[in-house]
Amino acid sequence: MHRVFGLLALAAAGLGLFLLLVPDPGPSGGFAQMSEHAPVGYGGWALGLLTGLVLAWLARVEWSSLPERIAAWLRLQRRRLALVVLGGLFASILLLF
């Protein structure tokens, strides 16, 4: 599935480059009109490309082993997490009074 999302991201990048390099076949209203409408089109293209890349990255995550990895990380960081909780408790007491 991650290959499909990667392919879609590359297709979006290719389409964006095509739209950037090919002139508009309609009647041109000058440089001012083209630059006026350009940010809207580029923003949507960039958002779509970013969405495709994020989906390709999320497809590579092995979701079935995620709870095991989180539990192992929590076991390794047990002392630091305890100190963070104590620090938060003491900071909240200081801010309360």
HELIX and SHEET records of a PDB file:
HELIX    1   1 HIS A    2  LEU A   21  1                                  20    
HELIX    2   2 PHE A   31  ALA A   59  1                                  29    
HELIX    3   3 TRP A   63  SER A   65  5                                   3    
HELIX    4   4 LEU A   66  LEU A   76  1                                  11    
HELIX    5   5 ARG A   78  LEU A   96  1                                  19    
END                                                                             
